[in-house]
Amino acid sequence: MHKAAMKLYYCETLNPRKACAAARFLQADVDFVRVDLAGGEQRTAEFLALNPNGKVPVLQDDAGTLWEANAIMCRLSDSVASDFWPHDHRQIDVLRWLSWDASHFTLHGATLWFETLIKPLFGGEPDVAVIEGAKASFRLHARVLDGHLATNSVAVGKTLTVADFALAAALPYATAAGIPLAEFRHIQAWYGRLEELDAWQNPFPA
């Protein structure tokens, strides 16, 4: 029986989603291992030995363990010698978009996702003030990305990179979470092309 070169620990939430999508997009040799967050599996001693933060995703391979989804996407790319994580002049620009996204774009999209979709699952009430603030901040930063995508088909260069998957992390939930994506036609067009990828539409194991 074939043994996969890597194990990717995940659950069906934002950051693991992009890591799983990257693994499928790259056709990386990965064994997907689901972590039961509701059951507290991420707090066990065994899992904390993999990631002391008690979060997914985590990638385990011969080199050890790696946590943080963006770093995992880069490692997966390197494992198949892809330029999804480029090693040429584009790399600095990819890093710029990854940093910007984590501090601004997906930060606010993820807040809307959490307040609208996740909090109620645990009996919490969405915070209207937080939601309105996140929408305003999302719009502010979406204008920057929308302007960039008006003249670029992807985030960096001419082909998809880890930056595209990072930027799109919260957008599968845009309608359900009230993320005002429909106001930004260039982001919509770019995201529509991502949605044509089977790996993006179906990132998790069946």
Secondary structure, DSSP 8 states (H G I E B T S, - for coil): ----SEEEEE-SSHHHHHHHHHHHHHT--EEEEE--TTTTGGGSHHHHTT-TT--S-EEEETTEEEESHHHHHHHHHHHTT-TTS--STTHHHHHHHHHHIIIIIHHHHHHHHIIIIIGGGGT----HHHHHHHHHHHHHHHHHHHHHHTS-SSSSTTS--HHHHHHTTTGGGHHHHT--GGG-HHHHHHHHHHHT-HHHHS-S--
